[in-house]
Amino acid sequence: ADFDAKKKRKVAEIYQALNSDPINVAALRRMAISEGGLLTDEIRRKVWPKLLSVNTDDLPPLPAREELREDNKDFQQVLLDVRRSLRRFPPGMPDDQREGLQEELIDIILHVLQRNPQLHYYQGYHDIVVTFLLVVGDRLATALVEKLSTHHLRDFMDSTMDNTKHILNYLMPIIDQVNPEVHDFMQSAEVGTIFALSWLITWFGHVLSDFRHVVRLYDFFLACHPLMPIYFAAVIVLHREQEVLDCECDMASVHHLLSQIPQDLPYESLISKAGDLFVQFPPSELAKEAAQAAQAERTAASTFKDFELASVQQRPDTVLRQRFRERLRGEERLRGEERTKSILTKPRTNRFVKLAVMGLTVALGAAALAMVKSALEWAPKFQLQIFP
């Protein structure tokens, strides 16, 4: 009963903010972030446009389907992804209704891309769009997704994945601030941050099976800074501290553990924790470490060529293991010399992803090799490997 009373009070406050003149957007942001988020889809239909400052009075009509699909360079890829998106629709939805929504989903995506030629489709984008479609319907979803794509999702929609990698580079510095032990363990395992890629670029839509959790997170992300999803990713890793530290300290094991996201996360407490971390360690403060991480990654990319050659001749994971062993031997030697030094200074390493490929080849097959490194530029084909 107490919860119901709280909920009633919150609904009243939301409508009060919506009805004030001018609309109290700051209050709506607070409501979207605080416990329970926006509570119902009916409220989301009213509040989400306000959080994205989209005017719902004059939504442009959608162009004719044939027109959109004719000679559209993205049509085939979008079609494939949308066909594979069955589990993003409510279980028990009649087939014909779902198929109708899938067609609408394709139209929304193609429409946004057609109107914004600077945006590039990426795999996982449809996971975000379908969330909006299911909550607000196709016309409003088109307007919201277009706004989102030119703002929050802009970095994921470049022609290369450089900016996306840059955002992933914030993950380890956040973890480091809160829990150096987990950070150092992940560094030693050289797991990299690729496990969080599908979380980030789908706003967790692809990996969470319960739609209620997905829309709750969308309330939160829509009300916050575009980098909030990476803080939330960090909070999930930190929440799993014990599992991580109990894991074998090697890339394949840690990557496998982290990429399987638990479905029973305590969402409300994680959301408030992510909000706290954002305030405590704003992106501006982490930017330097994120840049160092990128630097370390670039050196890894420069070794990509010989990986590529080697992988043509034999199974890439054997090459990698051999590389890995050679490097470990080299590091053992260094470690002896450095132990004396480190007792005095104990530098915090920021080696980041030296060989973020090793576990991936095990998890995802050889194509992933190319994906993680400079070949990120050849996007859609390789991104496939990330999405089970």
N, C-alpha and C positions, 0 to 999 in steps of 0.2 A: 504493500500500500504506500509505504514511504517513497518507493521508487516511482510509483505512478504519480504521486503528488509532485515529485521533483520534475518528472517528465512533463506534466501539465503546465508547471510553472515555466519550464523552458520553452514549450510551444508558444505560450502566451508572450514570452519575451521576444521570441523570433518574429511573431506577427507584429508586435509593437515596433520592432526595428524596421520591418518591411513597410509599415504604414506611416512611419514618421516622414516628415517632409523637410529637407531632403532625406532619402532613405539612409538609415544609419548603418553604413557598410562596415564600419569598425566593429559594431556590436555583432553583426552577422558573422564576421570573421571569428570573433571570440566564441560564438555559439558553435561554429563549424569545428573549431579546435577542441572545445571543452567536452567533457565526458558525454559519450553517446552521439556526438556530432549533430547532424541535422535531423536525426530520428526517423523521418519517413520520406519516401520518394516524392510524395505530394509536396512536402516542404522543399525538397531538393530542386524540384522543377521551378520553384519560385526564387530560391536563394542562389543556386549555382550561377545563373546569368548575372546576378548582382556581383558575385565574387569575381567574375571575369569582365565586369562592366560591358555586358552585351545587351543592347537594346532589343527587347523582345517584341516591340510594337510593329516594326516593319521588317519581318524576316523575309529575305528574298526567296522566291519560289525556287524549287529545285528544277534544273533543266531536264529535258526528256532523256530517259534511260538510253535509248539508241545513240543519241547525240553524244552522251558522255562516254560511251564504251567504244565508239567507232575510232579506230586508229589510235587508241590510247596506249601509250608505251607501258603503263603500269598494270593494265587490265588483267593480263594473264597471272602475274604474281599475286595481285590482290585476290583474284578469284581462288587461286590455290590456297592461300592463307585462310580465307573466309570459309572455304569448304572444310578446312581442318579444324574450324573453331567450334565444333559441336558442343564441347563441354562448357563453353562460355554461356550457353543458353540454359534457362531454368529446366531442371529435370522434369519430365512429364509434360513439357510443352508439346502440343500437337505438331507433327511434322510440317504440315502446310503453313502453319503460323511461323515456325522457325525458318522455313525456307523463304517465306516472304520477308522476314527480318534480315536474313542473310543477303538478299538482293538489295535491300535498303542500305545495309552496311557497305556493300560494294559502291553504291551510288554516292554515299556520303564521302567516302575516302577519295573517289575519283573527282568529285566536285571540288573538294578542298585543294587537291593537287592541281587541278586544272586552273583554279583561280589564283594559285600561288606557285608559279613555275620555279621559284627559288627553293621550294621545299622538295625534298626527296623522300619517297616512300621507304620505310624500313620494316623489316619483319618484326612483328610485335605491336606495330602501330594499331593494327586492327583490334588488338586486345584492349586498347584504351578506348577506341571509338565505340566498340560494342557496349562498353559500360554506359557511355552517354546515351546511346540509342535505346538501351533497355530502360533507362531511367526517365528520359525526357522526350522520346519520340524523334522521328527523323529530321523534321525541319529545325527544331531547336538544337538538336544534337549537331547538325551541320554548322550552325552559327557558333556554338560553344567550342567545337573541335577546331574550327578555323582559328578562333582567337587563341586557343591553347597552343596550336601548332606554330603560330607566329610568336608566341611568348614562351611559356613553360617548356614546350617540347622542341623549341627551335634548334637547340644544339644536336638533338638526335636526328634532325632532318637535313643535315648538311650532306654534301656529296661524299664526304669521307667521314670516318668515325673518329677523327682526331678529337673533336670537342667532347664526344661521349667518353672517350678514354680519359680525357682531362677530368671530367666529373668523377669518374670511377677513382681517380687518383686522390680524391678527398677522403675516401673510405678509411685507408690505413691511418692517416694522421688523426682522424676523429677517435678511432679505436685506441691509438697510442696515448691520447690525452687522458682517456678514462681508465684504460687497463693495459699498461705497458707489457705485462706478462703475456696477455693474449696476443698483443701486437708482435712481440718478439718471437713467440711460438709460430705465428703465421709467416713471419719473415723467414725464420729458419726452414719452415716447410716449403717456402717459396711458392705459395699457393696463388699469389697474384689476386686479382679482383674480378676475374672473368665470371666467377660463380654468381656475382651479383648483377651481371649485365642484364639478364632477362627481367630481374626484379625492377631495375631502374627504368628501362625503356618501355615497360608496360605498366609502370606504377603498380607493380605487384599483381596486376590483373591476370597475368598468365599463370602465376604460381599458386594463388590462393583459390581453393575450390568453393568456398562459401561466399556467395555474392554479397551477403550482408557485410562481411569484413572488407570486401573490395570497396563498396561504396562509402563505408566509414572512413577508409583511408583517403578516398577521393575528396571527401569533405575537408579532411585535414590538409591535403596537398594543395587543394584549390585556394585555401585561405592563407597559405604560407608562401615563403620564398621558394623559387624554382629548385633550389638545391635540397629542400627538405627530404625528398625521397632517399637521398644518399645518407642523410643522418638516420633515417628510419632503418636503412639497411645495416648501418653500423650498430644500431641498438639491438637488432635481431642477433647479430653475431655476438655482441656482448652478453645478451641474455643467455646465450648458449655456452658461456665461458667454460663450464665444467666439461661438457661434451667435447669442446674443442681441445682443451688441455689433456683430456683422456685419450685423444685420438693418436694414432701413429703419426709421428712428425715427418710425414712425407707428402709431397704434392698431391699424389693421386688420392690418398685417404682423406686429407683435409678438404680437398676440392669436392670429393664425393659427399662428405658429411655436410658441408655448408650448402651445396646446391640442392639438397633435399630439405625444403623448408617445412618446419613443423606446422600443422594446421591448427593446433590448439594454443596459439600464442596469446598472451594476456594483452590484447590490443590496446586497451585503454591506458594501461600503465606504460606500455612501450611508446605510445603516442606522446604522453606527457613527458616521458624521459627524452624523447627526440627533441621536443620543443625546448626543454631545459638545456640540452647540449648545444642547440643552435644559438641560444642566448649566451651561454658560457663561452663557446668557441665559435664565433661567427666565421663565415667563409673567408672574410678578409684576413683573419688571423691565421687560417690554415693554408692560405694561398701559397706561402713560401714552400711549405713542406710538399704540397701537391705538385709544385713545379719541380722540386727535387726528384720526386717520384717519377715525373715525366722524363726527367733527364736520365734516370736509371733505365727507364723503359726504352729510351732511344738507343742506349748502348746495347740493349738486348736486341733491338730491331736490326742493329748493324750485323749481328751474327746470323741474321735470318737467312742470308744467301746460302751459306754452307749447309744449313739445315735442309734448305730446299733441295740442294743438289743431292745431299746424302739420302734424303727421303725418296728420291727417284730411284736410287739404287737398291734400297733395302727398307725394311720396316722402320719407320721413323722412330718408334719408341725404343728400338735397340740402339739406334744412334744416340738418342737422347740419354739413355741410361749410361752409355759409355762416356759421353760428355760429362754427365753428372758425376760419374765415378772419378774421372780424371780431375774434375774440378774439386771434388771432395779431398782427393789426395793432396792437391795443391794447397787447399785450405788448411788441411791438417798441419802441413809444414809451417804455413804462415801462423797458424794458431799458436804453435809452440813459441815462435818469436814474439807474438803479440801478447801472450798471456801476461808476461811481465809488465808490458806497457799498460794493458787494460786494467790491471789491478790499481794502477794509479789514476787512470782517467775514465775507464768504462764508457767509450763513446757509444751513443745510441746509433745503431746502423740504420741507414735508410736505403738499403740495397734494392728494396722493392722487387720488381719482377725480373729476375735475371733469366729464368727459363720457364716462364709461365706456361710453357708448352707441355712440359712432361706429363702432368696429370691429365691434361686435356686429351693427349693422344690416346691415353688409356680409356678416358671416359667417352670420347667423341669420335675417335677415328682420325685418320691422317689429315683429312680435309681441314680439321680444326687447327692444325699446325699453321696452315697458311692464314687462317682467320685471325689468329691472335696477333700476328705481327703485321708487317707493313701491308700485307695483303688485305687488311681490313678495307682497303680502298675498293676491292672488287666486290664489295658488299653483297646484295641479296643472296647470291648463290651460296656463299660460305656461312652467312648468318644462320642458314637453315640448321647448321649443326648444333646450335645452342639450344634450340627448342625441341624438347623431346616430342 
